[in-house]
Amino acid sequence: MSAAEPPGDGTRQLLVVIDPVARRSDGESVRIAKDVLSAGSHAKICLPQDHDEFSRALSRRGNRRPVVVGDDRALLRAVATLHRERELADGVLSLVPVGPAAGLSVAYALGVPSSTVAAARTALDGTAHRLDLLVDDSDGVVLGDLRIPARAAVPGTASGHPGVTAVWDTCRSLVRTLVRPAPPEIPPAPATAGYRLRVEADGALLTDLDRQVESVHLTTRSSGGVMDVVIRTPDGPPVTVGAKQVTVSGADFRYRADIQIGGPVRTRTWTVREGAWALMLPAALPARGPDG
C-alpha cells in the first residue's frame, strides 16, 4: 500500500509551491517551512501570485517532487491540477499545512501533522501512502468526504457562494416593501427539509424518489477501492453500504465535496479510483469510519 522514500541526504529535488493565501495569513510559518525544506533537500521555491500561476508551477515541475505549503484548498487545487493532466498517479505530493485550523480539516483527517516543523520533516522523510480518490462524471475530485445535506444545511449557495441567496432575498423583500405593503410572513421551511433522491450503489437501488432523504454521505476508506455510503431518512434507521460507484439523481441538488460546494445538478456519479494518488505522511494513517 505504501513505500518509504529513502532517508534524506540533501540530494532530493523538491518543488516547494507556497500558496499566496498562506503567505498572507502566516508568513512566519511559511518561513519555517522554507528553512526546514531547504535544509533537507535541493528545493526550488515557487511563489505563485494566483491560482493560475500555482497550477502552471505544478505543471512545470519536471522531476522535482511537489510540496504544497498552504491549506485544504491549496491541496485540493494541486490534486485537481495533476488529475486533469493525468499525472496524479505518477508522483507523490506533500503538504505543509499553513492557515487557520478550520481550513485544514481535510489535511488533518488524511493524517498530515499539524505542526509546521513536523509536516516539513514528514515531507522530507515520511512515507508515501497511496490513497483512494473519488472522481465524478464531470472530472471533479474528492479526497475523502462528500455530503448531500438537507436543503436547510446548505444555505444561500447560489453560484457556489454561501450567503448570496440570502442577500438577494433580503434585497427583493426590501424592494417589495417600498413599492407596496409587505404580504403576510410565510413560515420558513422546516430545518429538516430534504430531497427526494434516487441513490444507486454498484447498480443496486438504495432509495428512490418516493422517499425523502435527509442526507447522503460518501467517504473513502483511504485504501481498498471502496467508499462508505450512509443514507439518512426521516422515517427509519440509516442505510449503510460499501460501494465502488454511487449515482445520485433527482431534483436539482447541491453537495459539499471536502470543503467545496458543488451543483446544482440533476444527476452525478462518483467512482472510487483505488490508490489514485500518493501523499507523504507519517508511518501510521488515522482510523476513518463512515461518519468521517
Contacts in CASP RR format, 6 or more apart in sequence:
PFRMAT RR
TARGET T0000
AUTHOR 0000-0000-0000
METHOD contacts of the structure
MODEL  1
MSAAEPPGDGTRQLLVVIDPVARRSDGESVRIAKDVLSAGSHAKICLPQD
HDEFSRALSRRGNRRPVVVGDDRALLRAVATLHRERELADGVLSLVPVGP
AAGLSVAYALGVPSSTVAAARTALDGTAHRLDLLVDDSDGVVLGDLRIPA
RAAVPGTASGHPGVTAVWDTCRSLVRTLVRPAPPEIPPAPATAGYRLRVE
ADGALLTDLDRQVESVHLTTRSSGGVMDVVIRTPDGPPVTVGAKQVTVSG
ADFRYRADIQIGGPVRTRTWTVREGAWALMLPAALPARGPDG
1 129 0 8 1.000
1 130 0 8 1.000
1 223 0 8 1.000
2 127 0 8 1.000
2 128 0 8 1.000
2 129 0 8 1.000
2 130 0 8 1.000
2 278 0 8 1.000
3 127 0 8 1.000
3 128 0 8 1.000
4 126 0 8 1.000
4 127 0 8 1.000
4 128 0 8 1.000
5 92 0 8 1.000
5 125 0 8 1.000
5 126 0 8 1.000
5 127 0 8 1.000
5 128 0 8 1.000
5 280 0 8 1.000
7 125 0 8 1.000
8 40 0 8 1.000
8 41 0 8 1.000
8 124 0 8 1.000
8 125 0 8 1.000
10 40 0 8 1.000
10 41 0 8 1.000
10 42 0 8 1.000
11 41 0 8 1.000
11 42 0 8 1.000
12 40 0 8 1.000
12 41 0 8 1.000
12 42 0 8 1.000
12 65 0 8 1.000
12 124 0 8 1.000
13 41 0 8 1.000
13 42 0 8 1.000
13 44 0 8 1.000
13 63 0 8 1.000
13 64 0 8 1.000
13 65 0 8 1.000
14 37 0 8 1.000
14 41 0 8 1.000
14 42 0 8 1.000
14 43 0 8 1.000
14 44 0 8 1.000
14 64 0 8 1.000
14 65 0 8 1.000
14 66 0 8 1.000
14 67 0 8 1.000
14 123 0 8 1.000
15 43 0 8 1.000
15 44 0 8 1.000
15 46 0 8 1.000
15 57 0 8 1.000
15 58 0 8 1.000
15 61 0 8 1.000
15 62 0 8 1.000
15 64 0 8 1.000
15 65 0 8 1.000
15 66 0 8 1.000
15 67 0 8 1.000
16 33 0 8 1.000
16 34 0 8 1.000
16 37 0 8 1.000
16 38 0 8 1.000
16 43 0 8 1.000
16 44 0 8 1.000
16 45 0 8 1.000
16 46 0 8 1.000
16 67 0 8 1.000
16 69 0 8 1.000
17 46 0 8 1.000
17 48 0 8 1.000
17 54 0 8 1.000
17 57 0 8 1.000
17 58 0 8 1.000
17 66 0 8 1.000
17 67 0 8 1.000
17 68 0 8 1.000
17 69 0 8 1.000
17 74 0 8 1.000
17 78 0 8 1.000
18 30 0 8 1.000
18 33 0 8 1.000
18 34 0 8 1.000
18 45 0 8 1.000
18 46 0 8 1.000
18 47 0 8 1.000
18 48 0 8 1.000
18 69 0 8 1.000
18 70 0 8 1.000
19 48 0 8 1.000
19 54 0 8 1.000
19 68 0 8 1.000
19 69 0 8 1.000
19 70 0 8 1.000
19 71 0 8 1.000
19 73 0 8 1.000
19 74 0 8 1.000
19 98 0 8 1.000
20 47 0 8 1.000
20 48 0 8 1.000
20 49 0 8 1.000
20 50 0 8 1.000
20 54 0 8 1.000
21 70 0 8 1.000
21 71 0 8 1.000
21 73 0 8 1.000
21 74 0 8 1.000
21 99 0 8 1.000
22 29 0 8 1.000
22 30 0 8 1.000
22 69 0 8 1.000
22 70 0 8 1.000
22 71 0 8 1.000
22 74 0 8 1.000
22 98 0 8 1.000
22 99 0 8 1.000
23 30 0 8 1.000
23 47 0 8 1.000
25 98 0 8 1.000
25 99 0 8 1.000
25 100 0 8 1.000
26 98 0 8 1.000
26 99 0 8 1.000
27 98 0 8 1.000
29 98 0 8 1.000
29 99 0 8 1.000
29 116 0 8 1.000
30 69 0 8 1.000
30 98 0 8 1.000
32 116 0 8 1.000
32 117 0 8 1.000
32 120 0 8 1.000
33 69 0 8 1.000
33 96 0 8 1.000
33 98 0 8 1.000
33 116 0 8 1.000
33 119 0 8 1.000
33 120 0 8 1.000
34 43 0 8 1.000
34 45 0 8 1.000
34 69 0 8 1.000
36 116 0 8 1.000
36 117 0 8 1.000
36 120 0 8 1.000
36 121 0 8 1.000
36 124 0 8 1.000
37 43 0 8 1.000
37 67 0 8 1.000
37 96 0 8 1.000
37 120 0 8 1.000
37 123 0 8 1.000
37 124 0 8 1.000
38 45 0 8 1.000
40 124 0 8 1.000
41 124 0 8 1.000
43 67 0 8 1.000
44 64 0 8 1.000
46 57 0 8 1.000
48 54 0 8 1.000
48 56 0 8 1.000
48 57 0 8 1.000
51 77 0 8 1.000
54 74 0 8 1.000
54 77 0 8 1.000
54 78 0 8 1.000
54 81 0 8 1.000
55 77 0 8 1.000
55 81 0 8 1.000
58 66 0 8 1.000
58 78 0 8 1.000
58 81 0 8 1.000
58 82 0 8 1.000
59 81 0 8 1.000
59 85 0 8 1.000
65 91 0 8 1.000
65 92 0 8 1.000
65 94 0 8 1.000
66 78 0 8 1.000
66 93 0 8 1.000
66 94 0 8 1.000
67 93 0 8 1.000
67 94 0 8 1.000
67 95 0 8 1.000
67 96 0 8 1.000
67 123 0 8 1.000
68 74 0 8 1.000
68 75 0 8 1.000
68 78 0 8 1.000
68 93 0 8 1.000
68 94 0 8 1.000
68 95 0 8 1.000
68 96 0 8 1.000
69 95 0 8 1.000
69 96 0 8 1.000
69 98 0 8 1.000
70 95 0 8 1.000
70 96 0 8 1.000
70 97 0 8 1.000
70 98 0 8 1.000
70 99 0 8 1.000
71 97 0 8 1.000
71 98 0 8 1.000
71 99 0 8 1.000
71 100 0 8 1.000
71 103 0 8 1.000
71 104 0 8 1.000
71 107 0 8 1.000
72 103 0 8 1.000
72 104 0 8 1.000
72 105 0 8 1.000
72 106 0 8 1.000
72 107 0 8 1.000
72 258 0 8 1.000
72 259 0 8 1.000
73 103 0 8 1.000
73 259 0 8 1.000
73 260 0 8 1.000
74 95 0 8 1.000
75 93 0 8 1.000
75 95 0 8 1.000
75 106 0 8 1.000
75 107 0 8 1.000
75 143 0 8 1.000
76 106 0 8 1.000
76 141 0 8 1.000
76 143 0 8 1.000
76 258 0 8 1.000
76 259 0 8 1.000
76 260 0 8 1.000
78 93 0 8 1.000
79 88 0 8 1.000
79 93 0 8 1.000
79 133 0 8 1.000
79 141 0 8 1.000
79 143 0 8 1.000
79 277 0 8 1.000
80 140 0 8 1.000
80 141 0 8 1.000
82 88 0 8 1.000
82 93 0 8 1.000
82 277 0 8 1.000
83 133 0 8 1.000
83 135 0 8 1.000
83 139 0 8 1.000
83 140 0 8 1.000
83 141 0 8 1.000
83 276 0 8 1.000
83 277 0 8 1.000
84 139 0 8 1.000
88 133 0 8 1.000
88 276 0 8 1.000
88 277 0 8 1.000
89 275 0 8 1.000
89 276 0 8 1.000
89 277 0 8 1.000
89 278 0 8 1.000
91 278 0 8 1.000
92 128 0 8 1.000
92 278 0 8 1.000
92 279 0 8 1.000
92 280 0 8 1.000
93 277 0 8 1.000
93 278 0 8 1.000
93 279 0 8 1.000
93 280 0 8 1.000
94 122 0 8 1.000
94 123 0 8 1.000
94 279 0 8 1.000
94 280 0 8 1.000
95 107 0 8 1.000
95 112 0 8 1.000
95 119 0 8 1.000
95 123 0 8 1.000
95 279 0 8 1.000
96 116 0 8 1.000
96 119 0 8 1.000
96 120 0 8 1.000
96 123 0 8 1.000
97 104 0 8 1.000
97 107 0 8 1.000
97 108 0 8 1.000
97 112 0 8 1.000
97 113 0 8 1.000
97 114 0 8 1.000
97 116 0 8 1.000
97 119 0 8 1.000
98 116 0 8 1.000
101 108 0 8 1.000
101 114 0 8 1.000
103 259 0 8 1.000
104 112 0 8 1.000
104 114 0 8 1.000
105 259 0 8 1.000
106 143 0 8 1.000
106 144 0 8 1.000
106 145 0 8 1.000
106 258 0 8 1.000
106 259 0 8 1.000
108 114 0 8 1.000
109 144 0 8 1.000
109 145 0 8 1.000
109 286 0 8 1.000
109 288 0 8 1.000
109 292 0 8 1.000
110 131 0 8 1.000
110 143 0 8 1.000
110 144 0 8 1.000
110 222 0 8 1.000
110 279 0 8 1.000
110 281 0 8 1.000
110 286 0 8 1.000
111 281 0 8 1.000
111 282 0 8 1.000
111 285 0 8 1.000
111 286 0 8 1.000
112 119 0 8 1.000
112 122 0 8 1.000
112 279 0 8 1.000
112 281 0 8 1.000
113 119 0 8 1.000
113 122 0 8 1.000
113 282 0 8 1.000
122 280 0 8 1.000
122 281 0 8 1.000
122 282 0 8 1.000
123 280 0 8 1.000
126 280 0 8 1.000
126 281 0 8 1.000
126 282 0 8 1.000
126 283 0 8 1.000
127 280 0 8 1.000
127 281 0 8 1.000
127 282 0 8 1.000
127 283 0 8 1.000
128 278 0 8 1.000
128 279 0 8 1.000
128 280 0 8 1.000
129 222 0 8 1.000
129 278 0 8 1.000
129 279 0 8 1.000
129 280 0 8 1.000
129 281 0 8 1.000
129 285 0 8 1.000
130 223 0 8 1.000
130 275 0 8 1.000
130 277 0 8 1.000
130 278 0 8 1.000
131 143 0 8 1.000
131 220 0 8 1.000
131 222 0 8 1.000
131 223 0 8 1.000
131 275 0 8 1.000
131 276 0 8 1.000
131 277 0 8 1.000
131 278 0 8 1.000
131 279 0 8 1.000
132 220 0 8 1.000
132 221 0 8 1.000
132 222 0 8 1.000
132 223 0 8 1.000
132 224 0 8 1.000
132 225 0 8 1.000
132 227 0 8 1.000
132 272 0 8 1.000
132 273 0 8 1.000
132 274 0 8 1.000
132 275 0 8 1.000
132 276 0 8 1.000
133 141 0 8 1.000
133 142 0 8 1.000
133 143 0 8 1.000
133 220 0 8 1.000
133 272 0 8 1.000
133 273 0 8 1.000
133 275 0 8 1.000
133 276 0 8 1.000
133 277 0 8 1.000
134 141 0 8 1.000
134 142 0 8 1.000
134 143 0 8 1.000
134 144 0 8 1.000
134 146 0 8 1.000
134 218 0 8 1.000
134 220 0 8 1.000
134 227 0 8 1.000
134 257 0 8 1.000
134 270 0 8 1.000
134 271 0 8 1.000
134 272 0 8 1.000
134 273 0 8 1.000
135 141 0 8 1.000
135 142 0 8 1.000
135 270 0 8 1.000
135 271 0 8 1.000
135 273 0 8 1.000
135 276 0 8 1.000
136 142 0 8 1.000
136 257 0 8 1.000
136 268 0 8 1.000
136 269 0 8 1.000
136 270 0 8 1.000
136 271 0 8 1.000
137 268 0 8 1.000
137 269 0 8 1.000
138 268 0 8 1.000
140 257 0 8 1.000
142 218 0 8 1.000
142 220 0 8 1.000
142 257 0 8 1.000
142 258 0 8 1.000
142 270 0 8 1.000
143 220 0 8 1.000
143 258 0 8 1.000
144 219 0 8 1.000
144 220 0 8 1.000
144 258 0 8 1.000
145 217 0 8 1.000
145 218 0 8 1.000
145 219 0 8 1.000
145 220 0 8 1.000
145 257 0 8 1.000
145 258 0 8 1.000
145 292 0 8 1.000
146 217 0 8 1.000
146 218 0 8 1.000
146 219 0 8 1.000
146 255 0 8 1.000
146 256 0 8 1.000
146 257 0 8 1.000
146 258 0 8 1.000
146 270 0 8 1.000
147 215 0 8 1.000
147 216 0 8 1.000
147 217 0 8 1.000
147 218 0 8 1.000
147 255 0 8 1.000
147 256 0 8 1.000
148 195 0 8 1.000
148 197 0 8 1.000
148 213 0 8 1.000
148 215 0 8 1.000
148 216 0 8 1.000
148 217 0 8 1.000
148 248 0 8 1.000
148 253 0 8 1.000
148 254 0 8 1.000
148 255 0 8 1.000
148 256 0 8 1.000
149 215 0 8 1.000
149 256 0 8 1.000
150 191 0 8 1.000
150 192 0 8 1.000
150 193 0 8 1.000
150 194 0 8 1.000
150 195 0 8 1.000
150 214 0 8 1.000
150 215 0 8 1.000
151 189 0 8 1.000
151 193 0 8 1.000
151 194 0 8 1.000
151 195 0 8 1.000
152 189 0 8 1.000
152 190 0 8 1.000
152 191 0 8 1.000
152 192 0 8 1.000
152 193 0 8 1.000
153 215 0 8 1.000
154 162 0 8 1.000
154 254 0 8 1.000
154 256 0 8 1.000
154 261 0 8 1.000
155 162 0 8 1.000
155 163 0 8 1.000
155 165 0 8 1.000
155 166 0 8 1.000
156 162 0 8 1.000
156 163 0 8 1.000
156 164 0 8 1.000
156 165 0 8 1.000
156 166 0 8 1.000
157 163 0 8 1.000
157 164 0 8 1.000
157 165 0 8 1.000
157 254 0 8 1.000
157 261 0 8 1.000
157 262 0 8 1.000
158 164 0 8 1.000
158 165 0 8 1.000
158 168 0 8 1.000
160 261 0 8 1.000
160 262 0 8 1.000
160 263 0 8 1.000
162 261 0 8 1.000
173 182 0 8 1.000
176 182 0 8 1.000
176 183 0 8 1.000
192 214 0 8 1.000
192 234 0 8 1.000
194 212 0 8 1.000
194 213 0 8 1.000
194 214 0 8 1.000
195 212 0 8 1.000
195 213 0 8 1.000
195 250 0 8 1.000
195 251 0 8 1.000
195 253 0 8 1.000
196 209 0 8 1.000
196 210 0 8 1.000
196 211 0 8 1.000
196 212 0 8 1.000
196 213 0 8 1.000
196 250 0 8 1.000
196 251 0 8 1.000
197 207 0 8 1.000
197 209 0 8 1.000
197 213 0 8 1.000
197 216 0 8 1.000
197 248 0 8 1.000
197 249 0 8 1.000
197 250 0 8 1.000
197 251 0 8 1.000
197 253 0 8 1.000
198 205 0 8 1.000
198 207 0 8 1.000
198 208 0 8 1.000
198 209 0 8 1.000
198 247 0 8 1.000
198 248 0 8 1.000
198 249 0 8 1.000
198 250 0 8 1.000
199 205 0 8 1.000
199 206 0 8 1.000
199 207 0 8 1.000
199 213 0 8 1.000
199 216 0 8 1.000
199 229 0 8 1.000
199 231 0 8 1.000
199 246 0 8 1.000
199 247 0 8 1.000
199 248 0 8 1.000
200 206 0 8 1.000
200 246 0 8 1.000
200 247 0 8 1.000
201 229 0 8 1.000
201 241 0 8 1.000
201 242 0 8 1.000
201 243 0 8 1.000
201 245 0 8 1.000
201 246 0 8 1.000
202 243 0 8 1.000
202 244 0 8 1.000
202 245 0 8 1.000
203 245 0 8 1.000
203 247 0 8 1.000
204 241 0 8 1.000
206 229 0 8 1.000
206 231 0 8 1.000
206 239 0 8 1.000
206 241 0 8 1.000
207 213 0 8 1.000
207 231 0 8 1.000
207 233 0 8 1.000
207 239 0 8 1.000
209 250 0 8 1.000
211 233 0 8 1.000
211 235 0 8 1.000
212 233 0 8 1.000
212 234 0 8 1.000
212 235 0 8 1.000
213 231 0 8 1.000
213 232 0 8 1.000
213 233 0 8 1.000
214 232 0 8 1.000
214 233 0 8 1.000
214 234 0 8 1.000
215 230 0 8 1.000
215 231 0 8 1.000
215 232 0 8 1.000
216 229 0 8 1.000
216 230 0 8 1.000
216 231 0 8 1.000
216 232 0 8 1.000
216 248 0 8 1.000
217 228 0 8 1.000
217 229 0 8 1.000
217 230 0 8 1.000
217 231 0 8 1.000
217 232 0 8 1.000
217 290 0 8 1.000
217 291 0 8 1.000
218 227 0 8 1.000
218 228 0 8 1.000
218 229 0 8 1.000
218 246 0 8 1.000
218 270 0 8 1.000
219 227 0 8 1.000
219 228 0 8 1.000
219 230 0 8 1.000
219 288 0 8 1.000
219 289 0 8 1.000
219 290 0 8 1.000
219 291 0 8 1.000
219 292 0 8 1.000
220 227 0 8 1.000
220 228 0 8 1.000
220 272 0 8 1.000
221 227 0 8 1.000
221 228 0 8 1.000
221 288 0 8 1.000
221 289 0 8 1.000
222 285 0 8 1.000
222 288 0 8 1.000
223 274 0 8 1.000
223 275 0 8 1.000
224 274 0 8 1.000
224 275 0 8 1.000
225 244 0 8 1.000
225 272 0 8 1.000
225 273 0 8 1.000
225 274 0 8 1.000
225 275 0 8 1.000
226 242 0 8 1.000
226 243 0 8 1.000
226 244 0 8 1.000
226 272 0 8 1.000
227 242 0 8 1.000
227 243 0 8 1.000
227 244 0 8 1.000
227 246 0 8 1.000
227 270 0 8 1.000
227 272 0 8 1.000
228 240 0 8 1.000
228 241 0 8 1.000
228 242 0 8 1.000
228 289 0 8 1.000
228 290 0 8 1.000
229 239 0 8 1.000
229 240 0 8 1.000
229 241 0 8 1.000
229 242 0 8 1.000
229 243 0 8 1.000
229 246 0 8 1.000
230 238 0 8 1.000
230 239 0 8 1.000
230 240 0 8 1.000
230 290 0 8 1.000
230 291 0 8 1.000
231 238 0 8 1.000
231 239 0 8 1.000
231 240 0 8 1.000
232 238 0 8 1.000
233 239 0 8 1.000
240 290 0 8 1.000
243 272 0 8 1.000
244 271 0 8 1.000
244 272 0 8 1.000
245 269 0 8 1.000
245 270 0 8 1.000
245 271 0 8 1.000
245 272 0 8 1.000
246 269 0 8 1.000
246 270 0 8 1.000
247 267 0 8 1.000
247 268 0 8 1.000
247 269 0 8 1.000
247 270 0 8 1.000
248 267 0 8 1.000
248 268 0 8 1.000
248 269 0 8 1.000
249 266 0 8 1.000
249 267 0 8 1.000
249 268 0 8 1.000
250 266 0 8 1.000
250 267 0 8 1.000
251 266 0 8 1.000
252 263 0 8 1.000
252 264 0 8 1.000
252 265 0 8 1.000
252 266 0 8 1.000
253 263 0 8 1.000
253 264 0 8 1.000
253 265 0 8 1.000
253 266 0 8 1.000
254 261 0 8 1.000
254 262 0 8 1.000
254 263 0 8 1.000
254 264 0 8 1.000
255 261 0 8 1.000
255 262 0 8 1.000
255 263 0 8 1.000
255 268 0 8 1.000
256 262 0 8 1.000
END
